[in-house]
Amino acid sequence: MDYNTVFNKVSELILAQLPISADQIKPESRLVEDLGADSANIMILICDIENEFDVQVDNDMLAKVSTVDDIVKYLLK
């Protein structure tokens, strides 16, 4: 998968979780500060990402991820 494909899918998952508009989601958007996610939103998002991309997200990844770009780059590894 390429960056744009992963970014678009992650954006869809974020939109399903948060009451925001699609134009608010940019690679540099911070999940908590810019998009208003709380810890419950992030945990559900991680579960959705695991299901959608058939991956197991490492617990230490949660500490490293703050932006949409961080998630996309993690999934591309």
OpenMM code with the backbone's topology and positions (N, CA, C; nanometers):
from openmm import Vec3, app, unit

residues = "MET ASP TYR ASN THR VAL PHE ASN LYS VAL SER GLU LEU ILE LEU ALA GLN LEU PRO ILE SER ALA ASP GLN ILE LYS PRO GLU SER ARG LEU VAL GLU ASP LEU GLY ALA ASP SER ALA ASN ILE MET ILE LEU ILE CYS ASP ILE GLU ASN GLU PHE ASP VAL GLN VAL ASP ASN ASP MET LEU ALA LYS VAL SER THR VAL ASP ASP ILE VAL LYS TYR LEU LEU LYS".split()
positions = [
    Vec3(0.0838, -0.1185, 0.0000),
    Vec3(0.0000, 0.0000, 0.0000),
    Vec3(0.0881, 0.1247, 0.0000),
    Vec3(0.0376, 0.2303, -0.0629),
    Vec3(0.1135, 0.3542, -0.0644),
    Vec3(0.0626, 0.4487, 0.0446),
    Vec3(0.1349, 0.5585, 0.0621),
    Vec3(0.1042, 0.6530, 0.1694),
    Vec3(-0.0399, 0.7043, 0.1599),
    Vec3(-0.0810, 0.7485, 0.0406),
    Vec3(-0.2143, 0.8071, 0.0256),
    Vec3(-0.3255, 0.7078, 0.0554),
    Vec3(-0.3078, 0.5835, 0.0155),
    Vec3(-0.4080, 0.4805, 0.0428),
    Vec3(-0.4245, 0.4607, 0.1929),
    Vec3(-0.3116, 0.4479, 0.2632),
    Vec3(-0.3154, 0.4280, 0.4081),
    Vec3(-0.3717, 0.5530, 0.4769),
    Vec3(-0.3268, 0.6709, 0.4335),
    Vec3(-0.3750, 0.7961, 0.4928),
    Vec3(-0.5269, 0.8071, 0.4784),
    Vec3(-0.5783, 0.7773, 0.3598),
    Vec3(-0.7225, 0.7878, 0.3368),
    Vec3(-0.8010, 0.6905, 0.4234),
    Vec3(-0.7501, 0.5695, 0.4405),
    Vec3(-0.8189, 0.4705, 0.5227),
    Vec3(-0.8148, 0.5107, 0.6697),
    Vec3(-0.6989, 0.5575, 0.7170),
    Vec3(-0.6874, 0.6038, 0.8554),
    Vec3(-0.7818, 0.7225, 0.8775),
    Vec3(-0.7907, 0.8108, 0.7805),
    Vec3(-0.8816, 0.9256, 0.7900),
    Vec3(-1.0261, 0.8796, 0.8057),
    Vec3(-1.0663, 0.7794, 0.7290),
    Vec3(-1.2017, 0.7247, 0.7407),
    Vec3(-1.2276, 0.6712, 0.8808),
    Vec3(-1.1294, 0.6017, 0.9360),
    Vec3(-1.1449, 0.5459, 1.0703),
    Vec3(-1.1555, 0.6568, 1.1745),
    Vec3(-1.0763, 0.7625, 1.1575),
    Vec3(-1.0828, 0.8762, 1.2499),
    Vec3(-1.2189, 0.9444, 1.2395),
    Vec3(-1.2672, 0.9636, 1.1180),
    Vec3(-1.3973, 1.0278, 1.0984),
    Vec3(-1.5107, 0.9476, 1.1616),
    Vec3(-1.4958, 0.8158, 1.1627),
    Vec3(-1.5974, 0.7306, 1.2247),
    Vec3(-1.5980, 0.7464, 1.3772),
    Vec3(-1.4855, 0.7886, 1.4336),
    Vec3(-1.4709, 0.8003, 1.5788),
    Vec3(-1.4998, 0.9392, 1.6328),
    Vec3(-1.4661, 1.0407, 1.5567),
    Vec3(-1.4681, 1.1771, 1.6100),
    Vec3(-1.5670, 1.2658, 1.5339),
    Vec3(-1.6314, 1.3584, 1.6050),
    Vec3(-1.7255, 1.4504, 1.5403),
    Vec3(-1.6523, 1.5675, 1.4740),
    Vec3(-1.5781, 1.5375, 1.3685),
    Vec3(-1.5009, 1.6386, 1.2978),
    Vec3(-1.5295, 1.6262, 1.1485),
    Vec3(-1.4826, 1.7243, 1.0721),
    Vec3(-1.4989, 1.7175, 0.9272),
    Vec3(-1.3694, 1.6659, 0.8633),
    Vec3(-1.3830, 1.6111, 0.7452),
    Vec3(-1.2685, 1.5500, 0.6770),
    Vec3(-1.1564, 1.6497, 0.6528),
    Vec3(-1.1896, 1.7766, 0.6311),
    Vec3(-1.0848, 1.8749, 0.6023),
    Vec3(-0.9984, 1.9076, 0.7232),
    Vec3(-1.0398, 1.8638, 0.8415),
    Vec3(-0.9580, 1.8825, 0.9616),
    Vec3(-0.8457, 1.7797, 0.9710),
    Vec3(-0.8562, 1.6717, 0.8964),
    Vec3(-0.7572, 1.5643, 0.9047),
    Vec3(-0.6479, 1.5872, 0.8011),
    Vec3(-0.5310, 1.6194, 0.8525),
    Vec3(-0.4124, 1.6403, 0.7709),
    Vec3(-0.3011, 1.5546, 0.8309),
    Vec3(-0.1954, 1.5265, 0.7561),
    Vec3(-0.0875, 1.4459, 0.8131),
    Vec3(-0.0344, 1.5029, 0.9449),
    Vec3(-0.0269, 1.6354, 0.9552),
    Vec3(0.0294, 1.6965, 1.0761),
    Vec3(-0.0716, 1.7140, 1.1887),
    Vec3(-0.1982, 1.6766, 1.1654),
    Vec3(-0.3011, 1.6906, 1.2690),
    Vec3(-0.2687, 1.6017, 1.3885),
    Vec3(-0.2696, 1.6644, 1.5071),
    Vec3(-0.2456, 1.5902, 1.6308),
    Vec3(-0.3784, 1.5341, 1.6799),
    Vec3(-0.3772, 1.4074, 1.7162),
    Vec3(-0.5008, 1.3388, 1.7533),
    Vec3(-0.5725, 1.4059, 1.8698),
    Vec3(-0.5002, 1.4389, 1.9741),
    Vec3(-0.5619, 1.4952, 2.0938),
    Vec3(-0.5813, 1.6459, 2.0792),
    Vec3(-0.4730, 1.7174, 2.0528),
    Vec3(-0.4773, 1.8629, 2.0528),
    Vec3(-0.5592, 1.9214, 1.9380),
    Vec3(-0.5455, 1.8664, 1.8176),
    Vec3(-0.6126, 1.9233, 1.7006),
    Vec3(-0.7479, 1.8590, 1.6699),
    Vec3(-0.7577, 1.7285, 1.6910),
    Vec3(-0.8788, 1.6567, 1.6525),
    Vec3(-0.9717, 1.6263, 1.7695),
    Vec3(-0.9243, 1.6496, 1.8916),
    Vec3(-1.0103, 1.6345, 2.0083),
    Vec3(-1.0310, 1.4927, 2.0573),
    Vec3(-0.9423, 1.4014, 2.0191),
    Vec3(-0.9557, 1.2621, 2.0645),
    Vec3(-0.9208, 1.2509, 2.2127),
    Vec3(-0.9929, 1.1653, 2.2826),
    Vec3(-0.9558, 1.1335, 2.4202),
    Vec3(-0.9015, 0.9908, 2.4230),
    Vec3(-0.8649, 0.9440, 2.5397),
    Vec3(-0.8014, 0.8119, 2.5489),
    Vec3(-0.8941, 0.7012, 2.4994),
    Vec3(-1.0236, 0.7131, 2.5251),
    Vec3(-1.1187, 0.6105, 2.4776),
    Vec3(-1.1254, 0.6114, 2.3249),
    Vec3(-1.1291, 0.7307, 2.2633),
    Vec3(-1.1295, 0.7400, 2.1169),
    Vec3(-1.0050, 0.6746, 2.0585),
    Vec3(-0.8921, 0.7000, 2.1202),
    Vec3(-0.7661, 0.6458, 2.0680),
    Vec3(-0.7629, 0.4943, 2.0798),
    Vec3(-0.8127, 0.4407, 2.1899),
    Vec3(-0.8139, 0.2949, 2.2060),
    Vec3(-0.9059, 0.2294, 2.1019),
    Vec3(-1.0207, 0.2887, 2.0777),
    Vec3(-1.1120, 0.2349, 1.9763),
    Vec3(-1.0493, 0.2478, 1.8382),
    Vec3(-0.9839, 0.3606, 1.8123),
    Vec3(-0.9159, 0.3803, 1.6843),
    Vec3(-0.8088, 0.2746, 1.6627),
    Vec3(-0.7333, 0.2444, 1.7666),
    Vec3(-0.6287, 0.1409, 1.7562),
    Vec3(-0.6924, 0.0057, 1.7232),
    Vec3(-0.8024, -0.0271, 1.7895),
    Vec3(-0.8727, -0.1534, 1.7596),
    Vec3(-0.9208, -0.1556, 1.6150),
    Vec3(-0.9758, -0.0436, 1.5688),
    Vec3(-1.0218, -0.0346, 1.4300),
    Vec3(-0.9053, -0.0504, 1.3322),
    Vec3(-0.7932, 0.0111, 1.3638),
    Vec3(-0.6738, 0.0001, 1.2785),
    Vec3(-0.6261, -0.1448, 1.2733),
    Vec3(-0.6240, -0.2103, 1.3889),
    Vec3(-0.5815, -0.3507, 1.3920),
    Vec3(-0.6721, -0.4365, 1.3042),
    Vec3(-0.8019, -0.4141, 1.3123),
    Vec3(-0.8962, -0.4915, 1.2318),
    Vec3(-0.8840, -0.4591, 1.0836),
    Vec3(-0.8758, -0.3324, 1.0510),
    Vec3(-0.8733, -0.2889, 0.9111),
    Vec3(-0.7456, -0.3318, 0.8390),
    Vec3(-0.6325, -0.3188, 0.9078),
    Vec3(-0.5036, -0.3460, 0.8448),
    Vec3(-0.4469, -0.4826, 0.8815),
    Vec3(-0.5215, -0.5592, 0.9612),
    Vec3(-0.4786, -0.6925, 1.0038),
    Vec3(-0.3380, -0.6897, 1.0639),
    Vec3(-0.3215, -0.6006, 1.1613),
    Vec3(-0.1945, -0.5860, 1.2324),
    Vec3(-0.2203, -0.5917, 1.3824),
    Vec3(-0.1143, -0.6155, 1.4560),
    Vec3(-0.1188, -0.6071, 1.6016),
    Vec3(-0.0350, -0.4856, 1.6408),
    Vec3(-0.0988, -0.3846, 1.6959),
    Vec3(-0.0299, -0.2617, 1.7323),
    Vec3(0.0427, -0.2824, 1.8646),
    Vec3(0.1708, -0.2505, 1.8654),
    Vec3(0.2517, -0.2618, 1.9869),
    Vec3(0.2078, -0.1568, 2.0886),
    Vec3(0.2112, -0.1947, 2.2156),
    Vec3(0.1738, -0.0999, 2.3209),
    Vec3(0.2641, 0.0229, 2.3228),
    Vec3(0.3925, 0.0042, 2.2929),
    Vec3(0.4837, 0.1188, 2.2948),
    Vec3(0.4558, 0.2159, 2.1804),
    Vec3(0.3849, 0.1702, 2.0780),
    Vec3(0.3478, 0.2582, 1.9675),
    Vec3(0.2570, 0.3701, 2.0162),
    Vec3(0.1728, 0.3421, 2.1128),
    Vec3(0.0801, 0.4422, 2.1642),
    Vec3(0.1525, 0.5632, 2.2209),
    Vec3(0.2665, 0.5414, 2.2830),
    Vec3(0.3434, 0.6515, 2.3402),
    Vec3(0.4120, 0.7346, 2.2324),
    Vec3(0.4387, 0.6743, 2.1177),
    Vec3(0.5118, 0.7422, 2.0110),
    Vec3(0.4216, 0.8165, 1.9130),
    Vec3(0.2953, 0.7835, 1.9101),
    Vec3(0.2049, 0.8371, 1.8095),
    Vec3(0.1325, 0.9603, 1.8625),
    Vec3(0.1442, 1.0698, 1.7892),
    Vec3(0.0660, 1.1876, 1.8259),
    Vec3(-0.0053, 1.2490, 1.7058),
    Vec3(0.0429, 1.2208, 1.5843),
    Vec3(-0.0193, 1.2790, 1.4648),
    Vec3(-0.0739, 1.1700, 1.3728),
    Vec3(-0.1556, 1.2121, 1.2775),
    Vec3(-0.2079, 1.1189, 1.1777),
    Vec3(-0.0911, 1.0608, 1.0975),
    Vec3(0.0062, 1.1441, 1.0659),
    Vec3(0.1239, 1.0981, 0.9921),
    Vec3(0.1988, 0.9887, 1.0684),
    Vec3(0.2073, 1.0010, 1.1999),
    Vec3(0.2728, 0.8980, 1.2813),
    Vec3(0.2040, 0.7632, 1.2624),
    Vec3(0.0723, 0.7627, 1.2588),
    Vec3(-0.0028, 0.6386, 1.2413),
    Vec3(0.0251, 0.5798, 1.1031),
    Vec3(0.0180, 0.6633, 1.0006),
    Vec3(0.0389, 0.6162, 0.8644),
    Vec3(0.1794, 0.5578, 0.8496),
    Vec3(0.2790, 0.6287, 0.8992),
    Vec3(0.4176, 0.5783, 0.8886),
    Vec3(0.4354, 0.4479, 0.9658),
    Vec3(0.3705, 0.4354, 1.0800),
    Vec3(0.3770, 0.3115, 1.1584),
    Vec3(0.3203, 0.1943, 1.0759),
    Vec3(0.2073, 0.2199, 1.0113),
    Vec3(0.1435, 0.1137, 0.9322),
    Vec3(0.2224, 0.0778, 0.8062),
    Vec3(0.2963, 0.1710, 0.7546),
    Vec3(0.3760, 0.1452, 0.6331),
    Vec3(0.5052, 0.0684, 0.6628),
    Vec3(0.5465, 0.0634, 0.7903),
    Vec3(0.6692, -0.0086, 0.8268),
    Vec3(0.6516, -0.1570, 0.8085),
] * unit.nanometer
topology = app.Topology()
chain = topology.addChain("A")
for resn in residues:
    res = topology.addResidue(resn, chain)
    for name in ("N", "CA", "C"):
        topology.addAtom(name, app.Element.getBySymbol(name[0]), res)
